Amino acid sequence: MTDYSEKWSRYRRLRQLTFVPLVGCLLFVVLLASGLNEKLHPILWGVTGALDVVCFLMFCYNGLSLSRFRCPRCSGYFSRGKKVRVTRPRGMSCRQCGLGLYGEV
């Protein structure tokens, strides 16, 4: 059996980096809902708006990288492609070769 631990650690890192900036975007929405006045705090408003744009762009970039993650076994896209007829009850699997998430067979 081949050890795919380096590839799976990259996959976990990509998943974390995809959803952490989403929290930053949601914090900006909370600031908007809290009634932060643009006229009273223009610098704070501008800085949080710019950080929100950066968080959104990071979310998009990392999400695209995650969708283009290659399967360690067959080098096909892990989450895109033809569907495997056998469904796995314990999570995701490669749509080309059926390798389970984190190397489960």
C-alpha positions in Angstrom: 0.0 0.0 0.0 1.3 3.4 -0.9 1.6 6.2 1.7 -0.4 9.3 0.6 0.0 11.2 3.9 1.8 14.2 2.3 -1.0 14.6 -0.3 -3.7 14.3 2.4 -2.0 16.8 4.6 -2.0 19.2 1.6 -5.7 18.5 1.2 -6.5 19.2 4.9 -4.5 22.4 4.7 -6.4 23.5 1.6 -9.7 22.8 3.3 -8.8 24.8 6.3 -7.5 27.7 4.2 -10.7 27.7 2.3 -13.1 28.1 5.2 -11.0 30.3 7.6 -11.4 33.4 5.3 -15.1 32.8 5.2 -15.2 33.5 8.9 -13.6 36.8 8.2 -16.2 37.7 5.6 -18.9 36.8 8.2 -17.4 39.0 10.8 -17.7 41.9 8.4 -21.4 41.2 8.0 -21.7 41.2 11.8 -20.1 44.6 11.9 -22.6 45.9 9.4 -25.5 44.5 11.4 -24.1 46.0 14.6 -24.8 49.5 13.3 -21.2 50.6 12.7 -21.7 54.1 11.3 -19.6 55.0 8.2 -19.7 58.7 9.0 -18.4 58.3 12.6 -15.7 55.7 11.8 -14.6 56.2 8.2 -11.1 54.7 8.6 -12.3 51.6 10.5 -15.1 51.2 7.9 -12.5 51.4 5.0 -10.1 49.0 6.7 -12.7 46.4 7.5 -14.1 46.7 3.9 -10.7 46.1 2.4 -10.1 43.2 4.7 -13.4 41.7 3.7 -12.5 41.9 0.0 -9.2 40.2 0.7 -10.9 37.5 2.7 -13.4 36.9 -0.1 -10.7 36.7 -2.7 -8.7 34.2 -0.5 -11.9 32.1 -0.1 -12.4 32.0 -3.9 -8.8 31.2 -4.7 -8.5 28.5 -2.1 -11.9 27.0 -3.0 -10.8 26.8 -6.6 -7.5 25.1 -5.5 -9.5 22.6 -3.4 -11.8 21.7 -6.3 -8.7 21.1 -8.5 -7.0 18.8 -5.9 -5.7 15.7 -7.6 -6.3 12.2 -6.3 -3.0 10.7 -5.0 -3.7 7.3 -6.6 -5.0 8.1 -10.1 -4.1 11.8 -10.5 -7.6 12.6 -11.6 -9.6 15.4 -9.9 -10.7 14.2 -6.5 -14.1 15.9 -6.3 -14.9 16.3 -10.0 -15.4 13.9 -12.8 -17.5 10.8 -13.5 -19.4 9.4 -10.6 -18.5 6.2 -9.0 -21.5 3.8 -8.9 -20.6 2.5 -5.4 -21.5 5.1 -2.8 -19.3 5.3 0.3 -21.2 5.6 3.5 -18.1 7.0 5.3 -17.5 10.2 3.3 -16.0 11.3 0.0 -14.1 9.2 -2.4 -12.4 9.8 -5.7 -14.8 9.8 -8.5 -12.5 8.0 -10.9 -10.7 5.3 -8.9 -12.8 5.2 -5.7 -10.0 6.0 -3.2 -11.6 7.1 0.0 -10.9 10.3 1.8 -7.5 10.1 3.6 -6.6 6.8 1.9 -9.5 4.6 3.1 -10.1 1.8 0.8 
